[in-house]
């Protein structure tokens, strides 16, 4: 568990450190998880932005 910012909560929360990429189709209101990465900057020295590049 780590403290990280949550876009859903709009605040810092305790989380497991996953960065994900989701596609949402507004026409049929379905979404698909495209990719996910474990966010652990103490180990890999990557920011959340580094994971999506």
BELQUI-V527464 format. One record per residue. N is the residue number from 1. RES is the residue in three letters. PHI is phi in radians with two decimals (NA if undefined). PSI is psi as a letter, one per 30 degrees, with the letter a starting at -180 (* if undefined). Layout:
n=N res=RES phi=PHI psi=PSI
n=N res=RES phi=PHI psi=PSI
This chain:
n=1 res=UNK phi=NA psi=k
n=2 res=UNK phi=-2.49 psi=l
n=3 res=UNK phi=-1.56 psi=k
n=4 res=UNK phi=-2.61 psi=l
n=5 res=UNK phi=-1.35 psi=k
n=6 res=UNK phi=-1.96 psi=k
n=7 res=UNK phi=-1.17 psi=e
n=8 res=UNK phi=-1.20 psi=e
n=9 res=UNK phi=-1.55 psi=f
n=10 res=UNK phi=1.03 psi=h
n=11 res=UNK phi=-2.85 psi=l
n=12 res=UNK phi=-1.43 psi=k
n=13 res=UNK phi=-2.31 psi=l
n=14 res=UNK phi=-1.48 psi=k
n=15 res=UNK phi=-2.51 psi=l
n=16 res=UNK phi=-1.72 psi=f
n=17 res=UNK phi=1.34 psi=h
n=18 res=UNK phi=-2.02 psi=k
n=19 res=UNK phi=-1.84 psi=k
n=20 res=UNK phi=-2.26 psi=l
n=21 res=UNK phi=-2.09 psi=j
n=22 res=UNK phi=-2.10 psi=k
n=23 res=UNK phi=-1.76 psi=k
n=24 res=UNK phi=-2.11 psi=k
n=25 res=UNK phi=-1.77 psi=j
n=26 res=UNK phi=-1.22 psi=f
n=27 res=UNK phi=-1.21 psi=e
n=28 res=UNK phi=-1.96 psi=g
n=29 res=UNK phi=0.98 psi=h
n=30 res=UNK phi=-1.92 psi=l
n=31 res=UNK phi=-2.32 psi=l
n=32 res=UNK phi=-2.29 psi=k
n=33 res=UNK phi=-1.42 psi=j
n=34 res=UNK phi=-1.48 psi=e
n=35 res=UNK phi=-2.80 psi=l
n=36 res=UNK phi=-2.55 psi=l
n=37 res=UNK phi=-2.40 psi=k
n=38 res=UNK phi=-1.41 psi=k
n=39 res=UNK phi=-1.70 psi=j
n=40 res=UNK phi=-2.49 psi=i
n=41 res=UNK phi=-1.10 psi=f
n=42 res=UNK phi=-1.19 psi=f
n=43 res=UNK phi=-1.64 psi=e
n=44 res=UNK phi=-1.82 psi=f
n=45 res=UNK phi=0.98 psi=h
n=46 res=UNK phi=-1.87 psi=k
n=47 res=UNK phi=-1.51 psi=l
n=48 res=UNK phi=-1.10 psi=e
n=49 res=UNK phi=-1.16 psi=e
n=50 res=UNK phi=-1.01 psi=e
n=51 res=UNK phi=-1.20 psi=f
n=52 res=UNK phi=-1.67 psi=f
n=53 res=UNK phi=-1.46 psi=*
